[in-house]
Amino acid sequence: MKINTRYFGEIEIGEEKIIHFENGLFGFEQYKDYTILFDVDSEEEPFFSWLQCVTERELAFPVVNPLKVQSDYDPVVEDELLTSLGDMGEEDLLVLLLATVPEDVKKTSVNMKAPLVINAGTRQGIQIVAENADYEIKHYLIEE
């Protein structure tokens, strides 16, 4: 399947690369299908990847593996919220944080409070609100 992307132009992806968010993302509920893109020329895992909507070219969010931000990141959520993802083992679990990269890159932040939880096996995703009181919506990556 060919998709037009915001940062990588037109690319070909397989159906197995599409992640379905039944409820969309907060503020973008009408957009359900995404893929994760990154610069494949790099030899190591990038800090930022892109969550690219497959139906809307301009809708691409920078995302970060939360363990690169905080090694003990462990969002608390009711198990019932994750049932829509299907059965998953630890090897199927993928958690990502949405990032905001403003013009002043020193103010780059990630949303620790509302992570994306993805079952890689079923390719189903959901955005949840973590119950952890100490997780912030704007967790700055660079301290003043």
Secondary structure as GFF3:
##gff-version 3
##sequence-region A 1 144
A	DSSP	beta_strand	2	5	.	.	.	ID=ss1
A	DSSP	beta_strand	9	12	.	.	.	ID=ss2
A	DSSP	three_ten_helix	15	17	.	.	.	ID=ss3
A	DSSP	beta_strand	19	21	.	.	.	ID=ss4
A	DSSP	beta_strand	33	37	.	.	.	ID=ss5
A	DSSP	beta_strand	48	53	.	.	.	ID=ss6
A	DSSP	beta_strand	60	64	.	.	.	ID=ss7
A	DSSP	three_ten_helix	66	68	.	.	.	ID=ss8
A	DSSP	three_ten_helix	79	85	.	.	.	ID=ss9
A	DSSP	three_ten_helix	90	92	.	.	.	ID=ss10
A	DSSP	beta_strand	93	100	.	.	.	ID=ss11
A	DSSP	three_ten_helix	105	107	.	.	.	ID=ss12
A	DSSP	beta_strand	109	110	.	.	.	ID=ss13
A	DSSP	beta_strand	116	119	.	.	.	ID=ss14
A	DSSP	beta_strand	124	127	.	.	.	ID=ss15
A	DSSP	beta_strand	139	140	.	.	.	ID=ss16
###
